[in-house]
Amino acid sequence: MHKKPYRDLNTYFRTLFGCRVHKVTVDAGLSCPNRDGTLSTGGCIYCNTKGSGTGAHLQDLSITQQIERSKDRIARRFKTNKLMAYFQSFTNTYAPIAHLKALYDEALAIENVVGLAIGTRPDCVDTAVLDLLESYTSDHLIWIEYGLQSAHDRTLSLINRGHDFACFEKAVAATQRRGINICAHVILGLPGETRQDMLETADAVADMGIEGIKLHLLYVVRGTPMETLYRDGRYRCLEQYEYADLVCAFIERLPDTMIIQRLTGDPHPDELMAPAWSLQKKETLDLIHIIFEEKNTWQGKRFGPKASG
């Protein structure tokens, strides 16, 4: 198999476990301080009422039921029985510590679940949460996924994120040296951001010693404030080539040790307003690899001395 120009998640898992590991998305039915009125009731301007999740909790499915019903399908399609439980919907450290422990314990008790990936916000972790996650690290692979989206405070304010970049830096510092891997989420194409703004976010996270990153396209979801901006002509979606080229430029500024966990998102077709090309995931991934090859670049090529581009 041709070596990829970046350190991908599948290769990372195979190095650790000697086989493929598949992440199973679970919905724990938790909320978010940006939804429940603590910070806001509207959430981030691109997020709908599902919180980027499956909505499985609304079907009264337990964590065990959600994982078990996916096992056979994953084994057939991906030829693996090793799983990571990915707590994705909303903010998965935003609950009393006893409740969080019960949720995490339930997932880890399922046969062949080798670890947890916990999606959360940098303003929703404290010592108790980190102590709990650290307690699992001797026997399981633990990742905490912090939604950053941008390193620019003006952007974070515009998208109603509810925290600043300093909050992210503080959460990362508190998490490091605990045996908990950190994955940062970044969105490309946020309102008002230039190409250089996005590359500055790459430079910011590159220097923090973070183990992984997920890159997402900002697509417009129905029923969100982004839909209003788009319909009013106040927001232009990135074009497919524009996005793919940005991904390559972003990754070449990251250290080659960082695991690239995602190159684009997976919009729900029935919720998507724009851009239509975001549903063409394979085509977008192929284009990213073509651009890497055409530009003779790779992850880490521009890490270190910074240059515009």
GINOR-V595885 format. One line per field, one symbol per residue. ss: DSSP state (~ for helix, > for strand, _ for the rest). burial: # if it has 9 or more other C-alpha atoms within 8 Angstrom, else .. A space follows every 50 residues. Layout:
BEGIN
ss = ???
burial = ???
END
This chain:
BEGIN
ss = _______>~~~~~~~~~____>>>>>________________________ _____~~~~___~~~~~~~~~~~~~~~~____>>>>>_________~~~~ ~~~~~~~~____>>>>>>>>>_____~~~~~~~~~~____>>>>>>>>>_ __~~~~~~______~~~~~~~~~~~_____>>>>>>>>______~~~~~~ ~~~~~~_____>>>>>>__>>___~~~~~~~________~~~~~~~~~~~ ~_______>>>>_________>>>_~~~~_~~~~~~~~~~~~~~______ _________
burial = ....#####..###.....###.#####.#######..###.######.# .######...#.##.##..##..##....###############.....# #.##.###....##########.##...##.###.##..########### ###.###.#######.##.###..##...##########...#..##### ######...#############.#.##.##....#.#..#..######## ######.########.#....####..#..#..##.###.##....#### .##......
END
